[in-house]
Every structure is written in structure tokens, then in C-alpha cells.
Amino acid sequence: MVAIAAEKGLRVARGFESKSVADQQESAQDRRKSVEPPLARRRTLELARVDVQRRLETAGSDSYREMLKRTLAALDKELAQLP
């Protein structure tokens, strides 16, 4: 709509232009989320697991260590469910 108006030399309200851009960005983001390949998801989870493991090795607080252990278990469970 904005592009059509610009081609015809018409003026469009300022808020309308930004709304159109925001809609386009949201649409592109939705497409990226829905098409994440399993390999990319696995890699993301593996990297997260390495990060959590590294934090666990240096954690001082018992409650923080327990939280990290639960996080590792959740990551392992999700990794096991991937193809």
C-alpha cells in the first residue's frame, strides 16, 4: 500500500508507513522461526549445553548448581527427542 502510494506520488500518514514496516518485519520473523531446520536446532541446543556445562564447572552457589543441573537435564531431553 505504501509503495503504491509512493509510486503515484500520494502522501501517506506517518504512522501508516511505520505500521507497514513493522508488519513486514514481523512476517519475516515468523517465517524464519517456522522454518528452522532440525540440524540448526540441534546445533543451538548443543551450544547451549556446552555453555551450561561450563557455568556448572565454575558455579559456587549450591542453588545455582542445582538450577544448572536441571537445565542440563532439560537440554539433554530435548536433544534426545530430535531426529
PDB file of N, CA, C and O in Angstrom, chain B, residues numbered from 101:
ATOM      1  N   MET B 101       0.827  -1.189   0.000  1.00  0.00           N
ATOM      2  CA  MET B 101       0.000   0.000   0.000  1.00  0.00           C
ATOM      3  C   MET B 101       0.874   1.258   0.000  1.00  0.00           C
ATOM      4  O   MET B 101       0.643   2.186  -0.775  1.00  0.00           O
ATOM      5  N   VAL B 102       1.876   1.274   0.875  1.00  0.00           N
ATOM      6  CA  VAL B 102       2.746   2.447   0.960  1.00  0.00           C
ATOM      7  C   VAL B 102       3.522   2.614  -0.334  1.00  0.00           C
ATOM      8  O   VAL B 102       3.661   3.729  -0.837  1.00  0.00           O
ATOM      9  N   ALA B 103       4.033   1.501  -0.883  1.00  0.00           N
ATOM     10  CA  ALA B 103       4.798   1.571  -2.125  1.00  0.00           C
ATOM     11  C   ALA B 103       3.921   2.055  -3.276  1.00  0.00           C
ATOM     12  O   ALA B 103       4.368   2.840  -4.112  1.00  0.00           O
ATOM     13  N   ILE B 104       2.691   1.592  -3.318  1.00  0.00           N
ATOM     14  CA  ILE B 104       1.766   2.013  -4.373  1.00  0.00           C
ATOM     15  C   ILE B 104       1.487   3.506  -4.262  1.00  0.00           C
ATOM     16  O   ILE B 104       1.471   4.221  -5.264  1.00  0.00           O
ATOM     17  N   ALA B 105       1.268   3.967  -3.042  1.00  0.00           N
ATOM     18  CA  ALA B 105       1.000   5.390  -2.830  1.00  0.00           C
ATOM     19  C   ALA B 105       2.207   6.227  -3.235  1.00  0.00           C
ATOM     20  O   ALA B 105       2.055   7.295  -3.828  1.00  0.00           O
ATOM     21  N   ALA B 106       3.405   5.744  -2.917  1.00  0.00           N
ATOM     22  CA  ALA B 106       4.615   6.486  -3.261  1.00  0.00           C
ATOM     23  C   ALA B 106       4.808   6.556  -4.771  1.00  0.00           C
ATOM     24  O   ALA B 106       5.223   7.586  -5.301  1.00  0.00           O
ATOM     25  N   GLU B 107       4.502   5.447  -5.468  1.00  0.00           N
ATOM     26  CA  GLU B 107       4.627   5.436  -6.920  1.00  0.00           C
ATOM     27  C   GLU B 107       3.686   6.440  -7.571  1.00  0.00           C
ATOM     28  O   GLU B 107       4.033   7.048  -8.584  1.00  0.00           O
ATOM     29  N   LYS B 108       2.524   6.616  -7.011  1.00  0.00           N
ATOM     30  CA  LYS B 108       1.532   7.525  -7.570  1.00  0.00           C
ATOM     31  C   LYS B 108       1.731   8.952  -7.085  1.00  0.00           C
ATOM     32  O   LYS B 108       0.988   9.854  -7.472  1.00  0.00           O
ATOM     33  N   GLY B 109       2.734   9.157  -6.237  1.00  0.00           N
ATOM     34  CA  GLY B 109       3.001  10.492  -5.743  1.00  0.00           C
ATOM     35  C   GLY B 109       2.067  10.925  -4.632  1.00  0.00           C
ATOM     36  O   GLY B 109       1.976  12.113  -4.322  1.00  0.00           O
ATOM     37  N   LEU B 110       1.376   9.977  -4.033  1.00  0.00           N
ATOM     38  CA  LEU B 110       0.463  10.300  -2.945  1.00  0.00           C
ATOM     39  C   LEU B 110       1.213  10.305  -1.621  1.00  0.00           C
ATOM     40  O   LEU B 110       2.242   9.646  -1.468  1.00  0.00           O
ATOM     41  N   ARG B 111       0.684  11.050  -0.681  1.00  0.00           N
ATOM     42  CA  ARG B 111       1.290  11.085   0.648  1.00  0.00           C
ATOM     43  C   ARG B 111       0.511  10.141   1.559  1.00  0.00           C
ATOM     44  O   ARG B 111      -0.712  10.029   1.476  1.00  0.00           O
ATOM     45  N   VAL B 112       1.255   9.469   2.424  1.00  0.00           N
ATOM     46  CA  VAL B 112       0.655   8.520   3.361  1.00  0.00           C
ATOM     47  C   VAL B 112       0.963   9.005   4.768  1.00  0.00           C
ATOM     48  O   VAL B 112       2.035   9.549   5.031  1.00  0.00           O
ATOM     49  N   ALA B 113       0.021   8.805   5.654  1.00  0.00           N
ATOM     50  CA  ALA B 113       0.218   9.221   7.040  1.00  0.00           C
ATOM     51  C   ALA B 113       1.460   8.551   7.615  1.00  0.00           C
ATOM     52  O   ALA B 113       1.751   7.394   7.312  1.00  0.00           O
ATOM     53  N   ARG B 114       2.185   9.286   8.443  1.00  0.00           N
ATOM     54  CA  ARG B 114       3.428   8.801   9.004  1.00  0.00           C
ATOM     55  C   ARG B 114       3.253   7.483   9.768  1.00  0.00           C
ATOM     56  O   ARG B 114       4.059   6.569   9.595  1.00  0.00           O
ATOM     57  N   GLY B 115       2.245   7.369  10.585  1.00  0.00           N
ATOM     58  CA  GLY B 115       2.012   6.150  11.355  1.00  0.00           C
ATOM     59  C   GLY B 115       1.723   4.954  10.473  1.00  0.00           C
ATOM     60  O   GLY B 115       2.068   3.827  10.827  1.00  0.00           O
ATOM     61  N   PHE B 116       1.101   5.179   9.338  1.00  0.00           N
ATOM     62  CA  PHE B 116       0.770   4.096   8.424  1.00  0.00           C
ATOM     63  C   PHE B 116       2.039   3.482   7.843  1.00  0.00           C
ATOM     64  O   PHE B 116       2.130   2.263   7.701  1.00  0.00           O
ATOM     65  N   GLU B 117       3.020   4.319   7.508  1.00  0.00           N
ATOM     66  CA  GLU B 117       4.281   3.815   6.971  1.00  0.00           C
ATOM     67  C   GLU B 117       4.986   2.926   7.980  1.00  0.00           C
ATOM     68  O   GLU B 117       5.433   1.833   7.632  1.00  0.00           O
ATOM     69  N   SER B 118       5.091   3.370   9.213  1.00  0.00           N
ATOM     70  CA  SER B 118       5.798   2.578  10.218  1.00  0.00           C
ATOM     71  C   SER B 118       5.050   1.296  10.533  1.00  0.00           C
ATOM     72  O   SER B 118       5.674   0.277  10.828  1.00  0.00           O
ATOM     73  N   LYS B 119       3.725   1.324  10.477  1.00  0.00           N
ATOM     74  CA  LYS B 119       2.934   0.119  10.717  1.00  0.00           C
ATOM     75  C   LYS B 119       3.203  -0.905   9.621  1.00  0.00           C
ATOM     76  O   LYS B 119       3.328  -2.098   9.896  1.00  0.00           O
ATOM     77  N   SER B 120       3.291  -0.441   8.391  1.00  0.00           N
ATOM     78  CA  SER B 120       3.566  -1.332   7.270  1.00  0.00           C
ATOM     79  C   SER B 120       4.939  -1.986   7.422  1.00  0.00           C
ATOM     80  O   SER B 120       5.076  -3.189   7.197  1.00  0.00           O
ATOM     81  N   VAL B 121       5.935  -1.226   7.795  1.00  0.00           N
ATOM     82  CA  VAL B 121       7.282  -1.754   8.001  1.00  0.00           C
ATOM     83  C   VAL B 121       7.278  -2.767   9.143  1.00  0.00           C
ATOM     84  O   VAL B 121       7.887  -3.831   9.032  1.00  0.00           O
ATOM     85  N   ALA B 122       6.601  -2.443  10.229  1.00  0.00           N
ATOM     86  CA  ALA B 122       6.537  -3.363  11.370  1.00  0.00           C
ATOM     87  C   ALA B 122       5.857  -4.672  10.980  1.00  0.00           C
ATOM     88  O   ALA B 122       6.286  -5.744  11.405  1.00  0.00           O
ATOM     89  N   ASP B 123       4.804  -4.590  10.180  1.00  0.00           N
ATOM     90  CA  ASP B 123       4.126  -5.802   9.713  1.00  0.00           C
ATOM     91  C   ASP B 123       5.046  -6.661   8.855  1.00  0.00           C
ATOM     92  O   ASP B 123       5.052  -7.885   8.983  1.00  0.00           O
ATOM     93  N   GLN B 124       5.819  -6.030   7.987  1.00  0.00           N
ATOM     94  CA  GLN B 124       6.741  -6.768   7.126  1.00  0.00           C
ATOM     95  C   GLN B 124       7.831  -7.447   7.956  1.00  0.00           C
ATOM     96  O   GLN B 124       8.186  -8.595   7.690  1.00  0.00           O
ATOM     97  N   GLN B 125       8.361  -6.750   8.954  1.00  0.00           N
ATOM     98  CA  GLN B 125       9.396  -7.328   9.806  1.00  0.00           C
ATOM     99  C   GLN B 125       8.851  -8.505  10.609  1.00  0.00           C
ATOM    100  O   GLN B 125       9.520  -9.530  10.748  1.00  0.00           O
ATOM    101  N   GLU B 126       7.650  -8.359  11.131  1.00  0.00           N
ATOM    102  CA  GLU B 126       7.031  -9.433  11.910  1.00  0.00           C
ATOM    103  C   GLU B 126       6.779 -10.654  11.029  1.00  0.00           C
ATOM    104  O   GLU B 126       7.001 -11.785  11.461  1.00  0.00           O
ATOM    105  N   SER B 127       6.326 -10.438   9.822  1.00  0.00           N
ATOM    106  CA  SER B 127       6.060 -11.530   8.895  1.00  0.00           C
ATOM    107  C   SER B 127       7.350 -12.284   8.560  1.00  0.00           C
ATOM    108  O   SER B 127       7.358 -13.514   8.523  1.00  0.00           O
ATOM    109  N   ALA B 128       8.420 -11.561   8.321  1.00  0.00           N
ATOM    110  CA  ALA B 128       9.706 -12.189   8.017  1.00  0.00           C
ATOM    111  C   ALA B 128      10.217 -12.979   9.209  1.00  0.00           C
ATOM    112  O   ALA B 128      10.760 -14.071   9.045  1.00  0.00           O
ATOM    113  N   GLN B 129      10.047 -12.442  10.396  1.00  0.00           N
ATOM    114  CA  GLN B 129      10.499 -13.130  11.608  1.00  0.00           C
ATOM    115  C   GLN B 129       9.701 -14.419  11.820  1.00  0.00           C
ATOM    116  O   GLN B 129      10.276 -15.440  12.199  1.00  0.00           O
ATOM    117  N   ASP B 130       8.412 -14.388  11.585  1.00  0.00           N
ATOM    118  CA  ASP B 130       7.578 -15.582  11.709  1.00  0.00           C
ATOM    119  C   ASP B 130       8.017 -16.666  10.736  1.00  0.00           C
ATOM    120  O   ASP B 130       8.046 -17.845  11.090  1.00  0.00           O
ATOM    121  N   ARG B 131       8.360 -16.275   9.509  1.00  0.00           N
ATOM    122  CA  ARG B 131       8.812 -17.255   8.518  1.00  0.00           C
ATOM    123  C   ARG B 131      10.127 -17.894   8.954  1.00  0.00           C
ATOM    124  O   ARG B 131      10.309 -19.100   8.784  1.00  0.00           O
ATOM    125  N   ARG B 132      11.036 -17.113   9.509  1.00  0.00           N
ATOM    126  CA  ARG B 132      12.319 -17.661   9.951  1.00  0.00           C
ATOM    127  C   ARG B 132      12.121 -18.649  11.094  1.00  0.00           C
ATOM    128  O   ARG B 132      12.771 -19.693  11.125  1.00  0.00           O
ATOM    129  N   LYS B 133      11.243 -18.338  12.023  1.00  0.00           N
ATOM    130  CA  LYS B 133      11.009 -19.213  13.164  1.00  0.00           C
ATOM    131  C   LYS B 133      10.412 -20.547  12.744  1.00  0.00           C
ATOM    132  O   LYS B 133      10.788 -21.590  13.278  1.00  0.00           O
ATOM    133  N   SER B 134       9.496 -20.521  11.804  1.00  0.00           N
ATOM    134  CA  SER B 134       8.786 -21.731  11.427  1.00  0.00           C
ATOM    135  C   SER B 134       9.601 -22.656  10.539  1.00  0.00           C
ATOM    136  O   SER B 134       9.215 -23.810  10.352  1.00  0.00           O
ATOM    137  N   VAL B 135      10.714 -22.192   9.985  1.00  0.00           N
ATOM    138  CA  VAL B 135      11.472 -22.983   9.040  1.00  0.00           C
ATOM    139  C   VAL B 135      12.826 -23.409   9.599  1.00  0.00           C
ATOM    140  O   VAL B 135      13.694 -23.826   8.832  1.00  0.00           O
ATOM    141  N   GLU B 136      13.027 -23.317  10.889  1.00  0.00           N
ATOM    142  CA  GLU B 136      14.322 -23.671  11.465  1.00  0.00           C
ATOM    143  C   GLU B 136      14.593 -25.153  11.236  1.00  0.00           C
ATOM    144  O   GLU B 136      13.852 -26.002  11.730  1.00  0.00           O
ATOM    145  N   PRO B 137      15.642 -25.468  10.496  1.00  0.00           N
ATOM    146  CA  PRO B 137      15.942 -26.866  10.206  1.00  0.00           C
ATOM    147  C   PRO B 137      16.365 -27.612  11.474  1.00  0.00           C
ATOM    148  O   PRO B 137      16.937 -27.018  12.388  1.00  0.00           O
ATOM    149  N   PRO B 138      16.082 -28.910  11.522  1.00  0.00           N
ATOM    150  CA  PRO B 138      16.438 -29.702  12.704  1.00  0.00           C
ATOM    151  C   PRO B 138      17.926 -29.633  13.036  1.00  0.00           C
ATOM    152  O   PRO B 138      18.300 -29.631  14.209  1.00  0.00           O
ATOM    153  N   LEU B 139      18.766 -29.578  12.023  1.00  0.00           N
ATOM    154  CA  LEU B 139      20.209 -29.509  12.268  1.00  0.00           C
ATOM    155  C   LEU B 139      20.580 -28.212  12.982  1.00  0.00           C
ATOM    156  O   LEU B 139      21.414 -28.220  13.887  1.00  0.00           O
ATOM    157  N   ALA B 140      19.969 -27.107  12.584  1.00  0.00           N
ATOM    158  CA  ALA B 140      20.240 -25.828  13.237  1.00  0.00           C
ATOM    159  C   ALA B 140      19.746 -25.856  14.681  1.00  0.00           C
ATOM    160  O   ALA B 140      20.409 -25.337  15.579  1.00  0.00           O
ATOM    161  N   ARG B 141      18.586 -26.461  14.900  1.00  0.00           N
ATOM    162  CA  ARG B 141      18.045 -26.564  16.263  1.00  0.00           C
ATOM    163  C   ARG B 141      18.975 -27.403  17.127  1.00  0.00           C
ATOM    164  O   ARG B 141      19.260 -27.041  18.269  1.00  0.00           O
ATOM    165  N   ARG B 142      19.450 -28.521  16.589  1.00  0.00           N
ATOM    166  CA  ARG B 142      20.378 -29.385  17.336  1.00  0.00           C
ATOM    167  C   ARG B 142      21.643 -28.609  17.696  1.00  0.00           C
ATOM    168  O   ARG B 142      22.118 -28.682  18.830  1.00  0.00           O
ATOM    169  N   ARG B 143      22.176 -27.882  16.753  1.00  0.00           N
ATOM    170  CA  ARG B 143      23.411 -27.117  16.997  1.00  0.00           C
ATOM    171  C   ARG B 143      23.194 -26.062  18.074  1.00  0.00           C
ATOM    172  O   ARG B 143      24.055 -25.861  18.930  1.00  0.00           O
ATOM    173  N   THR B 144      22.059 -25.394  18.035  1.00  0.00           N
ATOM    174  CA  THR B 144      21.737 -24.389  19.050  1.00  0.00           C
ATOM    175  C   THR B 144      21.675 -25.022  20.434  1.00  0.00           C
ATOM    176  O   THR B 144      22.209 -24.477  21.400  1.00  0.00           O
ATOM    177  N   LEU B 145      21.021 -26.176  20.523  1.00  0.00           N
ATOM    178  CA  LEU B 145      20.915 -26.863  21.814  1.00  0.00           C
ATOM    179  C   LEU B 145      22.275 -27.369  22.291  1.00  0.00           C
ATOM    180  O   LEU B 145      22.574 -27.305  23.484  1.00  0.00           O
ATOM    181  N   GLU B 146      23.092 -27.866  21.379  1.00  0.00           N
ATOM    182  CA  GLU B 146      24.429 -28.338  21.755  1.00  0.00           C
ATOM    183  C   GLU B 146      25.289 -27.205  22.297  1.00  0.00           C
ATOM    184  O   GLU B 146      26.005 -27.373  23.284  1.00  0.00           O
ATOM    185  N   LEU B 147      25.211 -26.044  21.639  1.00  0.00           N
ATOM    186  CA  LEU B 147      25.976 -24.887  22.116  1.00  0.00           C
ATOM    187  C   LEU B 147      25.471 -24.423  23.481  1.00  0.00           C
ATOM    188  O   LEU B 147      26.265 -24.051  24.346  1.00  0.00           O
ATOM    189  N   ALA B 148      24.163 -24.443  23.671  1.00  0.00           N
ATOM    190  CA  ALA B 148      23.597 -24.066  24.968  1.00  0.00           C
ATOM    191  C   ALA B 148      24.065 -25.037  26.042  1.00  0.00           C
ATOM    192  O   ALA B 148      24.356 -24.637  27.170  1.00  0.00           O
ATOM    193  N   ARG B 149      24.134 -26.312  25.685  1.00  0.00           N
ATOM    194  CA  ARG B 149      24.568 -27.325  26.660  1.00  0.00           C
ATOM    195  C   ARG B 149      26.024 -27.101  27.075  1.00  0.00           C
ATOM    196  O   ARG B 149      26.362 -27.208  28.254  1.00  0.00           O
ATOM    197  N   VAL B 150      26.878 -26.792  26.105  1.00  0.00           N
ATOM    198  CA  VAL B 150      28.282 -26.507  26.414  1.00  0.00           C
ATOM    199  C   VAL B 150      28.389 -25.304  27.346  1.00  0.00           C
ATOM    200  O   VAL B 150      29.173 -25.316  28.295  1.00  0.00           O
ATOM    201  N   ASP B 151      27.609 -24.278  27.077  1.00  0.00           N
ATOM    202  CA  ASP B 151      27.620 -23.082  27.922  1.00  0.00           C
ATOM    203  C   ASP B 151      27.182 -23.406  29.348  1.00  0.00           C
ATOM    204  O   ASP B 151      27.818 -22.976  30.310  1.00  0.00           O
ATOM    205  N   VAL B 152      26.103 -24.157  29.480  1.00  0.00           N
ATOM    206  CA  VAL B 152      25.603 -24.502  30.817  1.00  0.00           C
ATOM    207  C   VAL B 152      26.611 -25.388  31.551  1.00  0.00           C
ATOM    208  O   VAL B 152      26.833 -25.215  32.749  1.00  0.00           O
ATOM    209  N   GLN B 153      27.220 -26.335  30.836  1.00  0.00           N
ATOM    210  CA  GLN B 153      28.231 -27.206  31.447  1.00  0.00           C
ATOM    211  C   GLN B 153      29.410 -26.389  31.961  1.00  0.00           C
ATOM    212  O   GLN B 153      29.908 -26.642  33.058  1.00  0.00           O
ATOM    213  N   ARG B 154      29.855 -25.422  31.186  1.00  0.00           N
ATOM    214  CA  ARG B 154      30.973 -24.561  31.592  1.00  0.00           C
ATOM    215  C   ARG B 154      30.602 -23.755  32.845  1.00  0.00           C
ATOM    216  O   ARG B 154      31.415 -23.605  33.757  1.00  0.00           O
ATOM    217  N   ARG B 155      29.380 -23.244  32.879  1.00  0.00           N
ATOM    218  CA  ARG B 155      28.933 -22.493  34.056  1.00  0.00           C
ATOM    219  C   ARG B 155      28.842 -23.388  35.284  1.00  0.00           C
ATOM    220  O   ARG B 155      29.145 -22.962  36.399  1.00  0.00           O
ATOM    221  N   LEU B 156      28.423 -24.628  35.071  1.00  0.00           N
ATOM    222  CA  LEU B 156      28.307 -25.577  36.181  1.00  0.00           C
ATOM    223  C   LEU B 156      29.675 -25.867  36.801  1.00  0.00           C
ATOM    224  O   LEU B 156      29.794 -26.013  38.017  1.00  0.00           O
ATOM    225  N   GLU B 157      30.684 -25.947  35.971  1.00  0.00           N
ATOM    226  CA  GLU B 157      32.034 -26.232  36.459  1.00  0.00           C
ATOM    227  C   GLU B 157      32.570 -25.130  37.365  1.00  0.00           C
ATOM    228  O   GLU B 157      33.402 -25.394  38.233  1.00  0.00           O
ATOM    229  N   THR B 158      32.104 -23.905  37.174  1.00  0.00           N
ATOM    230  CA  THR B 158      32.629 -22.780  37.960  1.00  0.00           C
ATOM    231  C   THR B 158      31.631 -22.233  38.975  1.00  0.00           C
ATOM    232  O   THR B 158      31.937 -21.289  39.703  1.00  0.00           O
ATOM    233  N   ALA B 159      30.443 -22.822  39.024  1.00  0.00           N
ATOM    234  CA  ALA B 159      29.394 -22.314  39.924  1.00  0.00           C
ATOM    235  C   ALA B 159      29.787 -22.518  41.381  1.00  0.00           C
ATOM    236  O   ALA B 159      30.324 -23.563  41.747  1.00  0.00           O
ATOM    237  N   GLY B 160      29.517 -21.514  42.207  1.00  0.00           N
ATOM    238  CA  GLY B 160      29.838 -21.603  43.622  1.00  0.00           C
ATOM    239  C   GLY B 160      28.628 -21.880  44.493  1.00  0.00           C
ATOM    240  O   GLY B 160      28.730 -22.603  45.484  1.00  0.00           O
ATOM    241  N   SER B 161      27.527 -21.335  44.151  1.00  0.00           N
ATOM    242  CA  SER B 161      26.310 -21.468  44.944  1.00  0.00           C
ATOM    243  C   SER B 161      25.629 -22.812  44.676  1.00  0.00           C
ATOM    244  O   SER B 161      25.487 -23.230  43.527  1.00  0.00           O
ATOM    245  N   ASP B 162      25.214 -23.478  45.748  1.00  0.00           N
ATOM    246  CA  ASP B 162      24.539 -24.772  45.603  1.00  0.00           C
ATOM    247  C   ASP B 162      23.218 -24.635  44.838  1.00  0.00           C
ATOM    248  O   ASP B 162      22.893 -25.479  44.003  1.00  0.00           O
ATOM    249  N   SER B 163      22.467 -23.583  45.120  1.00  0.00           N
ATOM    250  CA  SER B 163      21.181 -23.418  44.431  1.00  0.00           C
ATOM    251  C   SER B 163      21.395 -23.138  42.939  1.00  0.00           C
ATOM    252  O   SER B 163      20.621 -23.608  42.105  1.00  0.00           O
ATOM    253  N   TYR B 164      22.428 -22.385  42.607  1.00  0.00           N
ATOM    254  CA  TYR B 164      22.743 -22.112  41.205  1.00  0.00           C
ATOM    255  C   TYR B 164      23.172 -23.401  40.499  1.00  0.00           C
ATOM    256  O   TYR B 164      22.785 -23.651  39.358  1.00  0.00           O
ATOM    257  N   ARG B 165      23.980 -24.220  41.193  1.00  0.00           N
ATOM    258  CA  ARG B 165      24.407 -25.508  40.630  1.00  0.00           C
ATOM    259  C   ARG B 165      23.208 -26.408  40.348  1.00  0.00           C
ATOM    260  O   ARG B 165      23.154 -27.067  39.310  1.00  0.00           O
ATOM    261  N   GLU B 166      22.256 -26.436  41.261  1.00  0.00           N
ATOM    262  CA  GLU B 166      21.059 -27.257  41.065  1.00  0.00           C
ATOM    263  C   GLU B 166      20.246 -26.774  39.868  1.00  0.00           C
ATOM    264  O   GLU B 166      19.741 -27.580  39.087  1.00  0.00           O
ATOM    265  N   MET B 167      20.125 -25.466  39.731  1.00  0.00           N
ATOM    266  CA  MET B 167      19.400 -24.909  38.597  1.00  0.00           C
ATOM    267  C   MET B 167      20.095 -25.285  37.286  1.00  0.00           C
ATOM    268  O   MET B 167      19.436 -25.643  36.309  1.00  0.00           O
ATOM    269  N   LEU B 168      21.416 -25.203  37.271  1.00  0.00           N
ATOM    270  CA  LEU B 168      22.168 -25.567  36.072  1.00  0.00           C
ATOM    271  C   LEU B 168      22.024 -27.055  35.750  1.00  0.00           C
ATOM    272  O   LEU B 168      21.947 -27.429  34.580  1.00  0.00           O
ATOM    273  N   LYS B 169      21.989 -27.897  36.771  1.00  0.00           N
ATOM    274  CA  LYS B 169      21.805 -29.338  36.551  1.00  0.00           C
ATOM    275  C   LYS B 169      20.432 -29.615  35.939  1.00  0.00           C
ATOM    276  O   LYS B 169      20.304 -30.451  35.044  1.00  0.00           O
ATOM    277  N   ARG B 170      19.411 -28.912  36.422  1.00  0.00           N
ATOM    278  CA  ARG B 170      18.071 -29.081  35.845  1.00  0.00           C
ATOM    279  C   ARG B 170      18.041 -28.607  34.394  1.00  0.00           C
ATOM    280  O   ARG B 170      17.384 -29.206  33.544  1.00  0.00           O
ATOM    281  N   THR B 171      18.760 -27.527  34.132  1.00  0.00           N
ATOM    282  CA  THR B 171      18.836 -27.007  32.772  1.00  0.00           C
ATOM    283  C   THR B 171      19.526 -28.006  31.853  1.00  0.00           C
ATOM    284  O   THR B 171      19.076 -28.227  30.728  1.00  0.00           O
ATOM    285  N   LEU B 172      20.611 -28.611  32.320  1.00  0.00           N
ATOM    286  CA  LEU B 172      21.304 -29.629  31.528  1.00  0.00           C
ATOM    287  C   LEU B 172      20.384 -30.806  31.222  1.00  0.00           C
ATOM    288  O   LEU B 172      20.358 -31.311  30.099  1.00  0.00           O
ATOM    289  N   ALA B 173      19.639 -31.229  32.220  1.00  0.00           N
ATOM    290  CA  ALA B 173      18.711 -32.347  32.024  1.00  0.00           C
ATOM    291  C   ALA B 173      17.657 -31.996  30.976  1.00  0.00           C
ATOM    292  O   ALA B 173      17.315 -32.829  30.137  1.00  0.00           O
ATOM    293  N   ALA B 174      17.144 -30.773  31.019  1.00  0.00           N
ATOM    294  CA  ALA B 174      16.145 -30.349  30.044  1.00  0.00           C
ATOM    295  C   ALA B 174      16.734 -30.295  28.634  1.00  0.00           C
ATOM    296  O   ALA B 174      16.088 -30.700  27.668  1.00  0.00           O
ATOM    297  N   LEU B 175      17.955 -29.794  28.528  1.00  0.00           N
ATOM    298  CA  LEU B 175      18.618 -29.740  27.218  1.00  0.00           C
ATOM    299  C   LEU B 175      18.861 -31.155  26.691  1.00  0.00           C
ATOM    300  O   LEU B 175      18.627 -31.423  25.513  1.00  0.00           O
ATOM    301  N   ASP B 176      19.326 -32.057  27.551  1.00  0.00           N
ATOM    302  CA  ASP B 176      19.569 -33.428  27.148  1.00  0.00           C
ATOM    303  C   ASP B 176      18.285 -34.105  26.673  1.00  0.00           C
ATOM    304  O   ASP B 176      18.289 -34.849  25.692  1.00  0.00           O
ATOM    305  N   LYS B 177      17.193 -33.840  27.376  1.00  0.00           N
ATOM    306  CA  LYS B 177      15.907 -34.417  26.995  1.00  0.00           C
ATOM    307  C   LYS B 177      15.471 -33.919  25.630  1.00  0.00           C
ATOM    308  O   LYS B 177      15.005 -34.699  24.799  1.00  0.00           O
ATOM    309  N   GLU B 178      15.621 -32.617  25.394  1.00  0.00           N
ATOM    310  CA  GLU B 178      15.222 -32.058  24.101  1.00  0.00           C
ATOM    311  C   GLU B 178      16.124 -32.562  22.983  1.00  0.00           C
ATOM    312  O   GLU B 178      15.652 -32.835  21.879  1.00  0.00           O
ATOM    313  N   LEU B 179      17.423 -32.686  23.263  1.00  0.00           N
ATOM    314  CA  LEU B 179      18.339 -33.224  22.256  1.00  0.00           C
ATOM    315  C   LEU B 179      17.997 -34.671  21.904  1.00  0.00           C
ATOM    316  O   LEU B 179      18.093 -35.069  20.743  1.00  0.00           O
ATOM    317  N   ALA B 180      17.604 -35.445  22.892  1.00  0.00           N
ATOM    318  CA  ALA B 180      17.244 -36.841  22.660  1.00  0.00           C
ATOM    319  C   ALA B 180      16.000 -36.983  21.780  1.00  0.00           C
ATOM    320  O   ALA B 180      15.839 -37.989  21.088  1.00  0.00           O
ATOM    321  N   GLN B 181      15.134 -35.990  21.804  1.00  0.00           N
ATOM    322  CA  GLN B 181      13.887 -36.048  21.044  1.00  0.00           C
ATOM    323  C   GLN B 181      14.069 -35.610  19.590  1.00  0.00           C
ATOM    324  O   GLN B 181      13.185 -35.833  18.763  1.00  0.00           O
ATOM    325  N   LEU B 182      15.190 -35.001  19.279  1.00  0.00           N
ATOM    326  CA  LEU B 182      15.433 -34.556  17.902  1.00  0.00           C
ATOM    327  C   LEU B 182      15.821 -35.735  17.027  1.00  0.00           C
ATOM    328  O   LEU B 182      16.411 -36.703  17.507  1.00  0.00           O
ATOM    329  N   PRO B 183      15.489 -35.654  15.736  1.00  0.00           N
ATOM    330  CA  PRO B 183      15.861 -36.738  14.804  1.00  0.00           C
ATOM    331  C   PRO B 183      17.352 -36.802  14.564  1.00  0.00           C
ATOM    332  O   PRO B 183      17.820 -37.654  13.809  1.00  0.00           O
TER     333      PRO B 183
END
